[in-house]
Amino acid sequence: MRPLLHLHRLHFLLAVALLIGCSASNVASIEDGGAGQTADADADAALLQARPYEYKEPAGYDPQRPTPLVLLLHGYKTSGAVQKVYFGLGTLADSAGFLLAYPDGTADSKGFLFWNATDACCDTDHRGIDDVGYLRAVLRDMKRRYNVDPRRVFVVGHSNGGFMGYRLACELSDELAGVVSMAGATWEDPGRCHPSSLVSVLQVHGDADDTVHYAGGAPSPPLLASYPSARDTVARWMQYDGCAGPLADTGARLNLVSNLPDGHTRVERAAGCPGAAVELWTIQGGVHIPPLLPTFAASVYSFLMAHPRP
């Protein structure tokens, strides 16, 4: 099985991130504010002191205007800074005017950063890190720092980060409007997910992905348990969101990847979803880490902005 991020591309993207991504970032920790006097704020401060996170304020931020927030979750073995560059969300944050938080997971025994998402991915040491609690603290800290639009708080994740995005949708649904997962999957056991509110979901997946398979798969390191297919993942969220109709091809075709023919991404949408949206974008011929065009970030953000919390 190939690793979740090829090392040569990781090194390249990390170099790019260091050159153009980090200088425009801020690092949140206990020293530079955010903690109030409440019990929640004190607990959050303790988590963030141990695990500071990076965030970006968009150019022209207006504290008088409620501003969307995107929480970006990286894949296994990479980092938030690298993921920001790969997805193109740092540049888009300035032009589109949204806040961006991009924390890091925890290093495992091999030194690779991971999120403790579903049972499939990717707590290889079985440490049981409470990443839901940590990421809740990140969201609350951003809300203390900025005028965050409560109807437009989103999660975007890749691979391990996509798995983690689904876990957040299951457990923090009352705080999120939507989740975009590229090459992730939800829980294999639907009984592990009990969202209390509607969450819009977009699954983006290449049908030639040989790491997190489009058709789902059995355990294979570093994946620890079986995981559902892209279609089954979407079907589960259609149930959670109460969609009455089928998943149908919209006829729309997108260009998200630079090395595939025009119109390579097929857009399918669930019908009859009250107050939410569920879509599957299949990158036909797409691999686990395709070379993305700037249209990727713009397209997924447009999906999210079209579906705020009711």
C-alpha positions in Angstrom: 0.0 0.0 0.0 1.3 3.5 -0.8 1.7 6.0 2.1 -1.0 8.6 2.5 1.3 11.2 1.2 4.3 10.4 -1.1 7.4 11.7 0.6 8.9 13.5 -2.4 5.7 15.5 -2.8 5.6 16.1 1.0 9.1 17.6 0.9 8.3 19.8 -2.1 5.1 21.1 -0.5 6.8 21.7 2.8 9.4 23.8 1.1 6.7 25.8 -0.7 4.9 26.3 2.6 8.0 27.6 4.4 8.6 30.0 1.5 5.2 31.5 1.0 2.7 30.1 3.6 4.1 30.7 7.0 4.9 34.4 6.9 1.3 35.3 6.6 0.2 33.1 9.5 -0.4 33.5 13.2 0.2 31.0 15.9 -2.4 30.8 18.6 -1.3 29.8 22.1 -2.1 30.8 25.7 0.4 33.6 25.6 -1.3 35.7 22.9 -4.8 35.7 24.2 -8.1 34.0 23.5 -8.7 32.6 27.0 -11.5 34.0 29.1 -12.6 33.4 32.6 -15.1 30.6 32.0 -14.4 26.9 32.7 -14.6 26.1 29.0 -12.1 28.9 28.2 -9.7 27.6 30.9 -9.9 24.1 29.6 -9.4 25.3 26.0 -6.4 27.3 27.1 -4.7 24.2 28.6 -5.2 22.3 25.4 -3.9 25.1 23.2 -0.9 25.7 25.4 0.1 22.1 24.8 -0.8 22.2 21.1 -0.7 25.7 19.6 -2.2 26.0 16.1 -1.7 28.2 13.1 -4.4 30.5 11.7 -4.8 33.2 9.0 -6.7 36.4 9.1 -7.8 37.4 5.6 -6.7 40.7 4.1 -9.3 43.3 4.7 -10.9 41.6 7.7 -13.6 43.7 9.2 -14.3 43.0 12.9 -17.8 44.4 12.5 -18.8 41.8 9.9 -19.5 38.2 10.8 -16.9 36.2 8.9 -16.9 32.5 7.7 -14.4 30.2 9.3 -12.8 27.2 7.7 -11.0 24.5 9.8 -8.5 22.7 7.6 -7.3 19.2 8.6 -4.2 17.7 7.0 -3.6 14.1 5.9 -1.5 11.6 7.7 2.3 12.3 7.7 1.9 15.9 6.5 1.0 19.2 8.3 -1.5 22.0 8.4 1.0 24.4 6.7 1.6 21.9 3.8 -2.1 21.2 3.4 -2.9 24.9 3.2 -0.6 25.2 0.2 -1.7 22.0 -1.5 -5.4 22.9 -1.3 -4.8 26.6 -2.1 -6.9 27.8 0.8 -4.4 30.3 2.1 -4.6 32.4 -1.1 -8.3 31.9 -1.4 -8.8 33.1 2.2 -7.6 36.6 1.2 -9.6 36.9 -2.0 -12.8 35.3 -0.6 -12.5 36.8 2.9 -12.7 33.9 5.3 -10.8 33.0 8.4 -8.6 29.9 8.1 -7.4 27.7 11.0 -5.0 24.9 10.2 -3.8 23.0 13.3 -1.5 20.0 13.4 -2.3 16.5 14.6 -0.1 14.6 17.1 3.2 12.9 16.2 3.0 9.1 16.4 5.8 6.8 17.4 7.3 7.1 13.9 7.2 10.9 14.1 4.2 11.2 11.7 1.4 13.7 12.4 -2.0 12.0 12.6 -5.6 12.7 13.7 -7.5 10.2 15.9 -10.5 10.1 13.6 -12.4 6.9 13.0 -11.4 3.4 14.0 -9.9 3.1 10.5 -7.6 6.1 10.5 -5.0 6.8 11.8 -4.2 6.3 15.5 -1.7 3.5 14.7 -0.3 3.5 18.3 -3.8 3.3 19.8 -3.1 6.3 22.0 -6.7 7.5 22.0 -5.9 11.2 21.6 -9.0 13.4 22.1 -8.8 15.3 18.9 -12.5 16.1 19.0 -11.9 18.0 22.2 -8.8 19.7 20.9 -10.5 20.8 17.6 -13.5 22.1 19.5 -11.0 24.2 21.5 -9.5 25.5 18.3 -13.0 26.5 17.0 -13.9 28.2 20.3 -10.6 30.1 20.4 -11.1 31.4 16.9 -14.6 32.6 17.9 -13.1 34.5 20.9 -10.5 36.1 18.6 -12.8 37.0 15.7 -16.3 37.9 14.7 -17.0 34.4 13.3 -20.3 33.8 11.5 -21.9 31.0 13.5 -23.9 29.9 10.4 -20.8 29.5 8.3 -18.3 27.3 10.2 -16.8 24.6 7.9 -14.3 21.8 7.9 -12.2 20.8 5.0 -10.0 17.7 5.3 -7.8 15.4 3.1 -7.4 11.7 3.7 -6.9 11.3 7.5 -8.2 14.8 7.8 -11.2 13.8 5.8 -11.9 11.0 8.2 -11.5 13.4 11.0 -13.9 15.9 9.3 -16.6 13.2 9.4 -16.0 12.5 13.0 -16.4 16.2 13.8 -19.7 16.2 11.8 -20.9 13.3 13.9 -19.9 14.8 17.3 -19.9 18.6 16.8 -22.8 18.9 14.4 -24.3 21.7 16.4 -21.2 23.9 15.6 -20.7 23.1 11.9 -22.5 24.0 8.8 -20.7 21.8 6.4 -17.8 19.3 5.8 -15.7 18.7 2.7 -13.8 15.4 2.7 -11.3 14.6 0.0 -10.3 10.9 0.0 -11.7 10.3 3.5 -14.6 8.2 4.7 -17.1 8.1 7.5 -17.4 5.4 10.2 -17.9 1.9 8.9 -20.4 1.3 11.8 -23.3 3.8 11.4 -24.0 3.4 15.0 -20.8 5.3 15.9 -22.3 8.5 14.4 -25.2 10.4 16.0 -25.3 14.0 14.7 -27.8 16.2 16.5 -28.0 18.8 13.7 -28.0 18.8 10.0 -24.5 19.1 8.3 -24.0 19.6 4.6 -21.5 17.1 3.3 -19.3 17.0 0.1 -17.3 13.8 -0.6 -14.6 14.4 -3.2 -12.8 11.2 -4.3 -10.7 9.9 -7.2 -11.9 6.6 -8.5 -8.3 5.6 -9.1 -7.2 6.2 -5.5 -5.1 3.2 -4.5 -4.6 4.4 -0.9 -8.1 5.2 0.4 -10.1 3.2 -2.1 -13.1 4.7 -3.8 -14.9 1.3 -3.4 -13.9 1.1 0.3 -11.6 -1.4 1.8 -10.3 -3.7 4.5 -7.5 -2.8 7.0 -4.2 -2.2 5.4 -1.5 -0.2 7.2 -1.8 2.5 8.2 -5.5 2.0 7.9 -6.6 0.0 11.0 -10.1 -1.1 10.2 -12.5 -1.4 7.3 -14.0 1.8 5.9 -17.0 2.4 3.6 -16.9 3.4 0.0 -17.3 6.9 -1.2 -20.9 6.1 -2.3 -21.7 4.4 1.0 -20.2 7.3 2.9 -22.5 9.7 1.0 -25.5 7.3 1.5 -24.9 7.3 5.3 -25.0 11.1 5.3 -28.1 11.2 3.2 -29.7 9.2 6.0 -28.4 11.4 8.8 -29.6 14.5 6.9 -33.0 13.0 6.1 -32.6 13.2 2.3 -35.8 11.8 0.7 -34.5 11.4 -2.8 -31.8 9.4 -4.6 -28.2 10.5 -5.4 -28.4 11.6 -9.0 -26.0 12.8 -11.7 -26.5 16.6 -12.1 -24.9 16.6 -15.5 -22.4 19.2 -14.2 -18.7 18.5 -14.9 -15.8 20.2 -13.1 -12.1 20.6 -13.8 -10.2 20.2 -10.5 -7.0 18.4 -11.6 -4.4 19.5 -14.0 -3.4 16.2 -15.6 -6.9 14.9 -16.6 -9.1 15.7 -19.6 -11.7 18.5 -19.3 -14.8 17.6 -17.5 -13.2 14.8 -15.4 -15.1 15.4 -12.2 -18.7 14.2 -12.1 -21.1 15.9 -9.7 -23.9 13.9 -8.1 -26.4 15.4 -5.7 -28.9 13.9 -3.2 -32.5 15.1 -3.7 -34.9 16.0 -1.0 -32.5 17.0 1.8 -34.2 19.5 4.1 -31.9 22.2 5.2 -28.7 20.6 4.1 -26.9 19.3 1.0 -25.1 16.0 0.3 -23.0 15.7 -2.8 -20.4 13.3 -4.3 -17.8 14.6 -6.7 -16.0 11.8 -8.5 -12.6 12.6 -10.0 -12.6 10.1 -12.9 -9.0 8.9 -13.1 -8.1 10.8 -9.9 -5.4 9.4 -7.6 -5.0 10.0 -3.8 -2.9 13.1 -4.2 -3.7 14.6 -7.6 -2.2 17.8 -8.9 -5.0 20.3 -8.0 -5.9 23.4 -10.0 -6.9 26.6 -8.2 -10.5 25.7 -9.2 -10.5 23.0 -6.5 -10.4 25.5 -3.6 -12.8 27.8 -5.2 -15.3 25.0 -6.1 -15.3 23.4 -2.6 -15.6 26.8 -0.9 -18.5 27.8 -3.2 -20.3 24.6 -2.2 -19.8 25.4 1.5 -20.9 29.0 1.2 -24.1 27.9 -0.6 -25.1 25.9 2.4 -24.9 27.8 5.7 -26.7 26.5 8.8 -30.5 27.1 8.5 
